Amino acid sequence: QVQLVESGGGLVQAGGSLRLSCTASGRTFSAYTMGWFRQAPGKGREFVAAIRTGGSEYYADSVKGRVTISRDNAKNSVYLQMNSLKPEDTAVYYCAAYSRGDITIAALYNYWGQGTQVTVSS
C-alpha cells in the first residue's frame, strides 16, 4: 500500500508560479511511475504530467513549456513546478502512483493522493 500526500496548492494571480509537492510512503517509490492530474469543477480528471522511474517526462499539450515534473527518490517525492499560470489551470491537482499502462489515463493508476487546490485569478 502506498499513501500519497500533496501540498503546495493555493491562490495565485495569472502569470504567477506554484510548486506542488507529493510525498509517498513506502520503500518502493523509486519503482513507480508518478503522475499529476487535475480536475476542474464539472470536468473529468485530466492528465497533466508524468515521470517514469528512469526520469523520462511526459506533459499534456495544455501545460507543455509551462510545467516541469521532477522526482527525488531519496525523499520519496515528486514535484510539479508550474509557471505562467492561467485561470484555466484552476483545479484540484492530484498526485498518482503506479500506472499499469498508458500513463495519461487516470483509471490505470493504483494510488492517489487527496488533492490540493490550485486557484488562478485573472
Backbone as CSV, one residue per row, in Angstrom:
resi,resn,N_x,N_y,N_z,CA_x,CA_y,CA_z,C_x,C_y,C_z
1,GLN,0.838,-1.184,0.000,0.000,0.000,0.000,0.881,1.245,0.000
2,VAL,0.461,2.231,-0.770,1.192,3.490,-0.867,0.246,4.622,-0.502
3,GLN,0.699,5.504,0.334,-0.074,6.702,0.665,0.628,7.921,0.102
4,LEU,-0.145,8.793,-0.524,0.392,9.984,-1.159,-0.208,11.223,-0.513
5,VAL,0.639,12.203,-0.238,0.175,13.447,0.368,0.691,14.612,-0.454
6,GLU,-0.237,15.391,-1.011,0.136,16.563,-1.802,0.150,17.811,-0.936
7,SER,0.933,18.785,-1.378,0.967,20.091,-0.721,1.414,21.123,-1.743
8,GLY,1.244,22.393,-1.393,1.759,23.456,-2.240,0.726,24.212,-3.040
9,GLY,-0.523,23.771,-2.979,-1.552,24.495,-3.704,-1.844,25.840,-3.056
10,GLY,-2.661,26.633,-3.739,-3.026,27.931,-3.188,-3.640,28.836,-4.227
11,LEU,-3.759,30.094,-3.863,-4.309,31.119,-4.735,-3.172,31.957,-5.302
12,VAL,-3.161,32.110,-6.615,-2.102,32.868,-7.267,-2.701,33.662,-8.414
13,GLN,-2.107,34.790,-8.721,-2.569,35.589,-9.844,-2.075,34.998,-11.158
14,ALA,-2.807,35.279,-12.220,-2.392,34.833,-13.540,-0.967,35.315,-13.830
15,GLY,-0.179,34.410,-14.391,1.223,34.707,-14.654,2.148,34.284,-13.542
16,GLY,1.593,33.913,-12.404,2.399,33.513,-11.268,2.833,32.062,-11.342
17,SER,3.468,31.621,-10.269,4.034,30.267,-10.206,3.637,29.579,-8.907
18,LEU,3.592,28.272,-8.976,3.394,27.435,-7.795,4.212,26.166,-7.963
19,ARG,4.636,25.614,-6.848,5.331,24.326,-6.866,4.572,23.363,-5.985
20,LEU,4.022,22.336,-6.597,3.311,21.307,-5.867,4.272,20.186,-5.492
21,SER,4.045,19.634,-4.316,4.847,18.512,-3.850,3.936,17.347,-3.521
22,CYS,4.471,16.153,-3.678,3.754,14.934,-3.320,4.753,13.986,-2.683
23,THR,4.472,13.607,-1.454,5.361,12.690,-0.734,4.660,11.361,-0.541
24,ALA,5.381,10.289,-0.816,4.819,8.947,-0.754,5.372,8.169,0.418
25,SER,4.542,7.308,0.977,5.016,6.379,1.984,5.524,5.128,1.278
26,GLY,6.211,4.275,2.002,6.643,3.021,1.417,8.054,3.078,0.881
27,ARG,8.623,1.884,0.642,10.021,1.800,0.265,10.242,1.589,-1.223
28,THR,9.155,1.522,-1.993,9.312,1.206,-3.410,8.971,2.386,-4.306
29,PHE,9.042,3.583,-3.781,8.695,4.780,-4.550,9.464,4.835,-5.848
30,SER,10.744,4.513,-5.802,11.582,4.638,-6.989,11.151,3.700,-8.114
31,ALA,10.330,2.715,-7.797,9.888,1.746,-8.803,8.599,2.162,-9.498
32,TYR,8.020,3.285,-9.079,6.725,3.691,-9.610,6.842,4.824,-10.617
33,THR,6.068,4.709,-11.687,5.782,5.896,-12.485,4.878,6.800,-11.650
34,MET,5.178,8.084,-11.650,4.384,9.055,-10.891,3.712,10.030,-11.849
35,GLY,2.487,10.383,-11.529,1.763,11.298,-12.398,1.069,12.396,-11.616
36,TRP,0.789,13.478,-12.316,-0.047,14.558,-11.794,-1.264,14.691,-12.710
37,PHE,-2.413,14.781,-12.082,-3.665,15.004,-12.795,-4.368,16.187,-12.161
38,ARG,-5.361,16.716,-12.848,-6.149,17.804,-12.269,-7.609,17.617,-12.640
39,GLN,-8.454,18.180,-11.792,-9.888,18.086,-12.024,-10.541,19.416,-11.682
40,ALA,-11.102,20.049,-12.689,-11.839,21.298,-12.507,-13.301,20.963,-12.213
41,PRO,-14.026,21.872,-11.597,-15.434,21.612,-11.286,-16.229,21.229,-12.522
42,GLY,-16.962,20.123,-12.421,-17.801,19.681,-13.512,-17.083,18.982,-14.640
43,LYS,-15.780,18.738,-14.474,-14.997,18.090,-15.519,-14.352,16.815,-15.009
44,GLY,-13.882,16.009,-15.930,-13.203,14.784,-15.563,-11.768,15.027,-15.144
45,ARG,-11.134,13.980,-14.656,-9.748,14.088,-14.222,-8.848,14.105,-15.458
46,GLU,-8.015,15.118,-15.546,-7.221,15.385,-16.742,-5.737,15.167,-16.461
47,PHE,-5.070,14.493,-17.379,-3.633,14.281,-17.269,-2.892,15.607,-17.382
48,VAL,-1.896,15.788,-16.517,-1.043,16.973,-16.568,0.387,16.589,-16.934
49,ALA,0.968,15.689,-16.156,2.364,15.309,-16.395,2.648,13.979,-15.714
50,ALA,3.695,13.310,-16.176,4.125,12.062,-15.554,5.626,11.923,-15.705
51,ILE,6.192,11.150,-14.804,7.631,10.883,-14.865,7.860,9.415,-14.555
52,ARG,8.599,8.768,-15.425,8.866,7.333,-15.247,10.019,7.122,-14.277
53,THR,10.236,5.879,-13.934,11.289,5.556,-12.987,12.663,5.970,-13.498
54,GLY,12.847,5.931,-14.796,14.128,6.317,-15.381,14.284,7.807,-15.581
55,GLY,13.207,8.565,-15.277,13.281,10.012,-15.378,12.651,10.610,-16.618
56,SER,12.162,9.784,-17.543,11.502,10.331,-18.724,10.248,11.094,-18.312
57,GLU,10.071,12.272,-18.924,8.975,13.154,-18.554,7.968,13.249,-19.702
58,TYR,6.703,13.389,-19.320,5.625,13.494,-20.299,4.680,14.593,-19.833
59,TYR,4.188,15.373,-20.801,3.338,16.513,-20.471,2.117,16.575,-21.377
60,ALA,1.023,17.078,-20.816,-0.138,17.396,-21.631,0.188,18.622,-22.479
61,ASP,-0.382,18.676,-23.657,-0.124,19.805,-24.546,-0.518,21.124,-23.899
62,SER,-1.537,21.096,-23.065,-2.056,22.320,-22.462,-1.095,22.950,-21.469
63,VAL,-0.123,22.189,-20.985,0.815,22.721,-19.989,2.259,22.685,-20.457
64,LYS,2.499,22.093,-21.611,3.868,21.943,-22.101,4.551,23.297,-22.217
65,GLY,5.764,23.384,-21.691,6.510,24.633,-21.718,6.281,25.506,-20.493
66,ARG,5.258,25.186,-19.723,4.950,25.976,-18.519,5.123,25.159,-17.240
67,VAL,5.188,23.860,-17.389,5.175,22.958,-16.233,6.372,22.011,-16.313
68,THR,6.965,21.723,-15.174,8.065,20.758,-15.101,7.805,19.781,-13.970
69,ILE,7.861,18.502,-14.296,7.731,17.458,-13.280,9.121,16.943,-12.941
70,SER,9.334,16.650,-11.678,10.613,16.101,-11.249,10.370,15.169,-10.069
71,ARG,11.377,14.359,-9.765,11.242,13.444,-8.635,12.556,13.371,-7.883
72,ASP,12.437,13.108,-6.594,13.593,12.904,-5.733,13.345,11.586,-5.008
73,ASN,13.939,10.527,-5.515,13.673,9.208,-4.937,14.186,9.096,-3.499
74,ALA,15.215,9.840,-3.160,15.742,9.795,-1.796,14.743,10.379,-0.800
75,LYS,13.882,11.264,-1.293,12.875,11.878,-0.427,11.478,11.324,-0.677
76,ASN,11.396,10.293,-1.536,10.079,9.718,-1.862,9.101,10.800,-2.328
77,SER,9.589,11.709,-3.143,8.771,12.856,-3.511,8.790,13.121,-5.004
78,VAL,7.677,13.655,-5.477,7.559,14.127,-6.849,7.030,15.557,-6.787
79,TYR,7.481,16.373,-7.737,7.163,17.792,-7.712,6.559,18.216,-9.051
80,LEU,5.776,19.281,-8.991,5.237,19.885,-10.198,5.444,21.386,-10.109
81,GLN,6.412,21.877,-10.857,6.672,23.303,-10.922,5.810,23.893,-12.024
82,MET,4.947,24.823,-11.650,4.022,25.423,-12.620,4.308,26.916,-12.736
83,ASN,4.594,27.358,-13.934,4.884,28.758,-14.207,3.857,29.321,-15.192
84,SER,3.837,30.631,-15.292,2.928,31.313,-16.231,1.502,30.771,-16.110
85,LEU,1.044,30.687,-14.884,-0.259,30.088,-14.630,-1.384,30.914,-15.243
86,LYS,-2.424,30.198,-15.684,-3.581,30.817,-16.311,-4.841,30.473,-15.515
87,PRO,-5.877,31.278,-15.621,-7.120,30.945,-14.906,-7.638,29.548,-15.239
88,GLU,-7.415,29.095,-16.457,-7.881,27.760,-16.839,-7.082,26.631,-16.192
89,ASP,-6.019,26.970,-15.491,-5.275,25.966,-14.721,-5.930,25.704,-13.364
90,THR,-6.942,26.472,-13.024,-7.637,26.302,-11.755,-8.275,24.924,-11.674
91,ALA,-7.921,24.178,-10.632,-8.412,22.805,-10.464,-7.875,22.244,-9.161
92,VAL,-8.389,21.087,-8.785,-7.757,20.293,-7.742,-6.707,19.422,-8.428
93,TYR,-5.497,19.474,-7.932,-4.388,18.714,-8.507,-4.118,17.482,-7.657
94,TYR,-4.031,16.343,-8.339,-3.842,15.062,-7.676,-2.521,14.424,-8.099
95,CYS,-1.868,13.839,-7.144,-0.693,13.028,-7.388,-1.132,11.569,-7.496
96,ALA,-0.523,10.822,-8.402,-0.880,9.419,-8.588,0.391,8.590,-8.747
97,ALA,0.286,7.329,-8.338,1.449,6.447,-8.407,1.073,5.103,-9.015
98,TYR,2.070,4.492,-9.661,1.984,3.137,-10.185,0.950,2.989,-11.296
99,SER,1.332,3.433,-12.469,0.488,3.245,-13.637,0.633,1.821,-14.169
100,ARG,-0.489,1.228,-14.517,-0.500,-0.139,-15.053,-0.588,-0.132,-16.583
101,GLY,-0.337,1.020,-17.179,-0.427,1.070,-18.640,-0.191,2.474,-19.143
102,ASP,-1.101,2.977,-19.954,-0.983,4.319,-20.514,-0.901,5.335,-19.379
103,ILE,0.202,6.057,-19.314,0.425,6.936,-18.169,-0.458,8.179,-18.196
104,THR,-1.182,8.403,-19.282,-2.070,9.560,-19.354,-3.492,9.225,-18.917
105,ILE,-3.746,7.974,-18.582,-5.099,7.536,-18.217,-5.198,7.368,-16.707
106,ALA,-6.056,8.161,-16.090,-6.165,8.179,-14.628,-6.578,6.820,-14.069
107,ALA,-7.467,6.132,-14.761,-8.012,4.870,-14.242,-6.952,3.782,-14.112
108,LEU,-5.814,3.977,-14.743,-4.773,2.947,-14.701,-3.760,3.151,-13.579
109,TYR,-3.942,4.178,-12.780,-3.063,4.396,-11.633,-3.665,3.721,-10.398
110,ASN,-2.807,3.127,-9.604,-3.278,2.376,-8.432,-3.494,3.243,-7.202
111,TYR,-2.680,4.275,-7.049,-2.692,5.028,-5.801,-2.871,6.519,-6.077
112,TRP,-3.625,7.178,-5.178,-3.948,8.588,-5.351,-3.816,9.342,-4.040
113,GLY,-3.417,10.594,-4.157,-3.448,11.481,-3.015,-4.821,12.109,-2.872
114,GLN,-4.950,12.968,-1.878,-6.249,13.587,-1.578,-6.492,14.842,-2.407
115,GLY,-5.450,15.346,-3.044,-5.590,16.519,-3.896,-5.250,17.812,-3.182
116,THR,-4.816,18.790,-3.964,-4.533,20.119,-3.442,-5.125,21.137,-4.418
117,GLN,-5.790,22.144,-3.875,-6.497,23.116,-4.710,-5.520,24.163,-5.246
118,VAL,-5.610,24.403,-6.546,-4.887,25.498,-7.186,-5.921,26.430,-7.802
119,THR,-5.868,27.689,-7.410,-6.796,28.688,-7.946,-5.983,29.827,-8.544
120,VAL,-6.249,30.115,-9.815,-5.531,31.177,-10.517,-6.528,32.282,-10.839
121,SER,-6.285,33.454,-10.293,-7.184,34.583,-10.521,-6.715,35.407,-11.716
122,SER,-7.680,35.981,-12.411,-7.347,36.776,-13.607,-7.115,38.229,-13.259
